[in-house]
Amino acid sequence: MFDGQLLRTFVAVSECGGFTRAAEQLNMSQSAVSVHIRRLEEQVGVPLLQRTTRKVALTAEGETLVGYARTITSLQEEARSRLSPRSRLNGKLRIGTSEDFAAAALPIVLRSFNLRNPGVALEVQVGITTDLVNLLDRGRLDLVLGKQCDPLHSDRGELLWHEELVWAYSAHTRLNVDRPIPLS
């Protein structure tokens, strides 16, 4: 029998396309993810991933196992949810999110939330952050996950992380800073 945690890690690596993003999604270190994959490969007896310096791909055996792993982990979560004390949360949660979040880890987080809180109906709307915040202000959303260009001058929400904005261009390009810069 395969360890459920190892299978969850394997599915995350498969879905994220690499160890680093899987580690972020699972809130684990990259070395812990590597150890999990190595242990699972030892249990299976064959390599499950082809690793290069640029990407991680499933082997034929990995392709076979990932389908089973998804089913097994889903059934484990469902059993845990049905056997654990029921959540006291009921009602509807309306979430607005930008595409960046909707395409990344949000589906996994919402699925986990929904399994633990079956009495909560989730509604997700994907859009531009400013439009979503307007819907929040009008009471049509309960929560917004989005980006804001200048969060330091806003008293709204909670800053979860900060990314520097950079302009990137070819080393062969000459820029005249006194003239408009073509962006495309």
Buried (B, 14 or more C-beta within 10 A) or exposed (E): EBEBBBBBBBBBBBBBEBBEBBBBBBEBEBEBBBBBBEBBBEEBEEBBBEEEEEEBEBBEBBEBBBEEBBEBBEEBBEEEBEEEEEBEEEEEBBBBBBEEBBEBBBEBEBEEBBBBBBEBEEEBBBBEBEBBBBBBEEEEBEEBBBEBEEBEEEEEBEEEEEEEEEEEEEEEEEEEEEEEEEEE
